[in-house]
Amino acid sequence: MNFRIIIAVVRNPEQQLFEVHQNGKTIAWADMTALHHNSYHIGQLKTVGRQLGVW
């Protein structure tokens, strides 16, 4: 997912970030989940880079 889309959604003052939807989740929850997921993969790339001696 493009981070610009996530940032645009969060910065939109008309967006109800904490409104609970039918699935029991909020948009704030979805945004934080996407950010945590991507951060995890960035950490994986750094770990592999260190193991290969790139970083």
N, C-alpha and C positions, 0 to 999 in steps of 0.2 A: 504494500500500500504506500502511496505517496504521502510523505510527511506534510506536504503543503496542504493536502486535502484535510488531514486531521487538524492542522493548525487553523485552517479556515473555519472548520466546523466549531472548534472551541472558541474562537474569537468572535463568532457571530452572536451579537447580543440578543437576537430573537430565538436562538436555539435553546431549548429546554434541556440542559445537560443532565439534570437529575430527575427527570420525569421517568417513571417506571413504565416500561412497555409490556406488551402481552407476554413476552418471554421472561419477565421478571428482571430484566437488565436495564441499565441506563446507558445513555450515549457516553457519559463520562467513564463508565466501566469499560465500554468497548474501546474507547480511545486509549485508556491506560493499558488495557490488555495488548493492543497493537504495539504501543510503544515499548512495553516490557518484552514482548516477543522479539521485536527487532533488535533491542539492546542485547538480548541473549545471543542472537546470531552474530552480532558484532564482536562480542566477547569470544565466541567460538573461533571466529576468523583470526582474532589476535592470538589466541592460544595456539592454533595451528601454525601461524606465522612464526611464533617464538620457537616452536618445536622444529621447524624447518630452518631456523637461523636467519629468517628474513628480517625480523624485528629485534 
